[in-house]
Amino acid sequence: MTRYGYARVSSTGQNLEGQISQLKGNGCETIFQEKMSGKSADNRQQFQKLLDQVVENDTIVVTKLDRFARSTRDALNIIEILNDKGV
């Protein structure tokens, strides 16, 4: 069981440190991070790597729901993938 974190900001001028600090404070052992817009799932390469890496009983932590998904439909699709994997 691994506790993963995911941090993302929308532009290179923004800082990830606040999110990373919160994720570490929540016991995340590995943190995937990226600086780019989340409007397109194709842009979120680190998030895709995270989804590919997690296995049954792992946990994913985000600081805000909008870091995880861009819409309700997007969230439901990702949750279905994670449920299928037992995450």
C-alpha positions in Angstrom: 0.0 0.0 0.0 1.5 3.3 -1.1 0.2 6.8 -0.6 0.7 8.9 -3.7 0.2 12.6 -4.0 -0.6 14.6 -7.1 0.2 18.4 -7.4 -0.5 20.6 -10.4 -0.5 24.2 -11.2 -1.9 25.7 -14.4 1.1 27.7 -15.5 4.9 27.6 -15.1 4.8 30.9 -13.2 2.8 29.3 -10.3 4.4 27.5 -7.4 3.8 23.9 -6.4 5.4 24.2 -2.9 2.1 24.7 -1.0 0.5 21.6 -2.5 3.7 19.6 -2.0 3.9 20.6 1.6 0.3 19.5 2.2 0.8 16.2 0.5 3.9 15.4 2.5 2.0 16.4 5.6 -0.6 13.8 4.6 1.9 11.0 4.4 2.4 10.9 0.6 5.5 8.8 -0.1 5.6 9.7 -3.8 4.4 12.9 -5.3 3.7 13.4 -9.0 3.7 17.0 -10.1 3.3 19.1 -13.2 3.0 22.7 -14.3 0.5 22.9 -17.1 -3.1 23.4 -17.8 -5.4 20.5 -16.9 -7.9 21.3 -19.6 -6.9 18.4 -21.7 -6.2 15.0 -20.2 -3.4 14.6 -22.8 -1.5 17.5 -21.2 -1.4 15.7 -17.8 1.4 13.2 -18.5 2.4 12.9 -14.8 -1.2 12.3 -13.8 -1.4 9.5 -16.4 1.8 8.0 -15.1 0.3 8.1 -11.6 -2.8 6.3 -12.9 -0.6 3.7 -14.6 1.4 3.1 -11.5 -1.2 2.7 -8.8 -2.3 -0.8 -7.8 -4.8 -2.3 -5.4 -5.0 -0.7 -2.0 -2.9 2.3 -3.0 -4.2 5.8 -2.1 -4.1 9.0 -4.2 -4.2 12.3 -2.4 -4.8 15.8 -3.9 -5.1 19.1 -2.2 -8.1 20.3 -4.2 -10.7 18.4 -6.3 -9.9 20.6 -9.3 -6.3 19.2 -9.3 -7.8 15.7 -9.8 -10.5 16.3 -12.4 -11.7 19.2 -14.6 -15.4 18.3 -14.6 -17.8 15.9 -12.9 -17.7 13.6 -15.9 -13.9 13.6 -15.8 -14.0 12.8 -12.1 -16.5 10.0 -12.6 -14.4 8.4 -15.3 -11.2 8.6 -13.3 -13.0 7.2 -10.2 -14.3 4.3 -12.3 -10.7 3.5 -13.4 -9.4 3.7 -9.8 -12.3 1.6 -8.5 -11.6 -1.1 -11.1 -8.0 -1.2 -9.9 -9.0 -1.3 -6.2 -7.4 2.0 -5.5 
